[in-house]
Amino acid sequence: MNKFIFKNIELSQWIKPHLTTYILTADDDELETLQDDYDRFENIKFLTWDKTPSSEELSKIQALIIEEPESGEYDISDLPDWINTLGNLKVLAFPYVCFSKLENTIKNSALTLETLYFFNPREWDVEKFEIPASLEMPNLSAFISRSETNGLFGIKANNFPNISYLECNISKYKNIKQLDEIKNFKKLIHASFHHGKSLNILENISSDLLESISLVGFSGQNFSISKLKEFKNLRYIALNGIKKAEVDCELFTHLPSLSYLDLVSCFNLKNVNELANIKSLEYLIVLDCKCPFDNATIDLLKNQNIPYIDIDFA
């Protein structure tokens, strides 16, 4: 089992081996830098702002990642006009600040897009906007938002009925009712939420299909993970930065398919000896959790024949 399974789940949403992924960068100098970043992937092609692809090449573009220029000579909003001629995209990833420039591109591909990925610009930006209520994407399966300012960008389940992968920074939300729309995404298989503090986001997940969940930065006292044991199909769990709330390891024993458990900076672990009773476990990492194990529990866990176990720096 790959210990970077969660990263691979995310990457598989926007780097798809069966598609050629086009990386758009500002110029040849920045292209050279990016080539190293993408060197481990196959089926990658690079484009630059100053060179318009042939009509034949344009017709082949189905997966496009727009990299933000590092040089101050370029502004991300000044993207080349040929982008708006694209249709039939399946993957589109870009800094959210250039959404207005890409609105036509998104509309042209509304029926074909499978992955929409908003990432943060390098410079802090507080531009607020929502995805137009009229925009429908019936085939979108993955929605990823790293934006602290915009969160879910106002997406509605009625317009995006087939989302199975949802990843979002929810730090902008003050109460859980502001996230009620998540209840309407009934087909979630993979969910990842960041920086929710005390927001009990699990109460808003109603999918019986959920297989993996990642919760990062839920550092508030009133956060609770008790509902996790209701998701009987969970195979992968990653908890990071659950600093005040209690994490009772007994609840993981109620998940018959749990094979991957990653606990990082969870400072209030309870009943850690119960980890030995997760019979399906193939991967266990406990890191920076304020030493929750005594020697007897460490020996107990290491004798469970878990294929990958890392608890030495717990």
N, C-alpha and C positions, 0 to 999 in steps of 0.2 A: 504494500500500500504506500502511495506517495504521501509523504508527510506534509506536502504543500497542497493538499487536496482542495482547500478552500480557494486558494489563489488560482488553481487550475480550473475550478468550477467557474470562477469569474472570467478568466481569460477565454474560456471556451464560448462565452457569450459574444465576444467581439473579435476574437481571432479564430476564424473558422477554417480548419484545414482544407475543406472542400472548395473554398472560395479563394481567389486571389485578393489579398488585402492591399489596397492602395494607401500609401502614407503621403499626405500632402504637407510639404514643408516650404519655408520661405525661399530658400536659395540653395545653391550647391554646397556652400560652406556648412549650413545647418544640416543638410542632407547627410554629409559625411559623418557628422556627430551622431545622427539618429540611426545610421546604418549599424553602428555598434549595439544600440539599444534593441534593435529588432533582429539581430544576427541569429538568434536561436530559433527563430520561426521560419517556416517554409512558406512558399507562395506569397512573398512580399514584393511589391513594386513601389518605387518612389516617384513622386511628382513634385515639381516646384511651381511656385506662383507665376514665374515669368515665362513659362513654356506651356503653351496650350496643347494638350494631347490631340492626336488625330481623332476624327469622328469615329473611326473604327475602335480606337482605344477607349474613347468615352463610352461607347456602347457596351463595353465589357465591364465597366466599373459597377460592382455590386456591394463592395465593402470599402468604406472610406473612413480613414482616421485623419482628422485635421489637427496637426500639431501647431501649438502656439509659437509664433516667432520669438526667438531669444533676442534678436537684434532690435534696437530701438528704431531702426529705419522702417520697420513695417508695423502696421496696425492690424490687429486680427479682424477688425470690421471691414478692411479693404481686401476682401477675398476676391480671387479672379471670377469674372462673370460666368465663365463656362460651368461653374458649379451649379448654377440655376438651370442648366439644360439637362442635368442628370435626372433620370427616372429609373424605376425598378431597383433601387438600392435595397439591400437586405440588412446592412449594418452601417450605422452612421454614428461616429464618435467625435465630439468637438468641445471646445471651451464654450460654456453656455452664453458668454457675452456676445457671441456672433449669431445668436439664434435668429435675429431679425433678418440677417443676410441670407440665412439658410431656409427661411420659411417656405419659399417656393419649392426648394429642393425636397423638403420634407413632405409638402403637399403632393408633389409629383410621385413620391414613393410611398404614400400613405397606405396603399394596399399591399405593398411588398415588404415593407420594413419589418424585420424580426428583432433587431436590437437597436435601442436608442440610448446613447451614453452621453450625459452631460458631465464634463469635468471642470474643475475650478481653473480660472485664469491664474497666471503667475502673480500678477498684481491684484491685491485685494479689490474686489468690486462689489458694490452694494446694489447693483441694478436688479430690480424686482420685476418679474413678469410671470404669467401663467400660460400654459399651452392653450391655444384657442379652444373654446368649448365646442366649436364646430368640427374640430379635427378628429377623425376616427381612424384607428389603426387596428383592424380586425385580426391581423396576423402578428402583431407585435408580441413577442414572448419574453423579452428581457428589457427592463427599464432600470437604468443605473443613474443615480444622481449623487454627485459629490458636493453639491452646492449647499453651503451653510445658509445662504440668503434665501434660496427658493425651495429647498426641500423637495417635495413631490411635484412642484410646478403645477399644482392644481389638477393633476390627471384624475380622470373619472373611470371607474371600472366599466361603465356602459360603453365608453368609447375605446377602451383597451381590454376587451373581455378575455383575452387569452394569455395574459401575463402569467408566466410560471416562475420567472426569476425577478425578484424585486430587491434592489439595493439602494439605500437612501440615508443621507445625513439628516437627522430629524432634530437638530439642535435648535432650530428656530421656533419649534412648537412649545407652547406654555402649558397645555393640558391635553390629556389623551383624547378628548372629544374632537379636537382639531384634526385628529388622525382617524376619525370614524370611517372615512372612505376605504381604508385598508380592509375593513370587514367585508367589503364587496368583491374583493379579489379572491375568488373561490378556487382558483387553479394553481395557487402558489405551491411550488415544489422546493424552491430555494429562496430564502429570505435573509437579508443582511441589513441591520440597522445600526447606525452610529450616533453616539453622543446624545442619547436620550435622557441622561441623568436619572430622574425618578419616574419617567413615563413608563407605565406598565404596558408596553407595546404588545406583549403576548396576548393580552385580553382582546386585541383587535384583529388577531389572526384566526380565521375560521376555516382554513383549508385543511381537509382531512388528508391531503396528498403530501403534506410537508415532509421532506426528506432531510433537509439541511437548514441549519440556522446559525447565524453569526451575530453576536451582540457585543458591541464595542463601546466602551465609555459610558456605561450606565452606572454612574458613580454615586447616585443618591441613596439615602437611607431607606426610602420607601419603595424602591424597585423590588420586584418579586419575580422569581423564575419558576414558581410552583406549578404554573400551568404547563410547563414543558412536558410533564409526564402524561399529558392528555394526547400528545401527538405521537401516536403509536408507530407511525412509519418513519420516525426520525432515525437517520443513520449517522449523521454528522452534526456535531455541536462544537462551536467555538465560543468561549466566553472570555472577554478581555476587558480588564478595567472595571470589574464589579467590586468596587473598593469598600463599600459599607454594607450592602445588602447581604443577607445570609445565603450561601449556596450549600444546600443540604444534598450531599452526594447520594443519599438514599433514593432520591427521586429518579436518578439515572437507571436504577435497577428495574424500573417499570417500563423501560423501552426495549422491547425484545430484539430490535434490529440494530441497536446502537453499536457502531463499529469504530467510530472516531470521536475522541473527546479531547479537547484542547482547552486547558484552563490557564490563563495568564493574568497575573496581577489581580487575582480574586482573593481578597484579604480576609474573608470570613467563611472559609470552608468548614463544613461540619460533617461528621460521620464519614471521614475519608476512608475508613476501613471498608465501607460498602462498595468502593470501587472494585474490590476483588470479586464482587458478586455479579458483575456485568459479564455474563458468559459469552456474549457476542463480540466483546471488545477486541479490536485488532491494533489500535493505535491509541496511546495515552501519553499526553504531555501535560505536566504541571510545572509551571515556571513562575518564579517571583510571587509566590503566594504566602509568604511569611512562614515558611517551614511548618506546614500543617501535619507532617508525618513523624511518628516516632519510629525507632529502628525496627520494631516488630511489624509495623504496618508496611514499611519499605520492603522488608523481607517477604511479607505475605504477597504483596503486589508483584514483586519480581519472580515469584514462584508460580504465577498464574499462566505462564506460557503466552503472554501477550506478545505478538510478533514485534511490535515497536513500542518501547516504553522509555520515557525520559522524565524522571522525577528527581534527578540528582541535584537540581538547583531550585527546588520548590521553595 
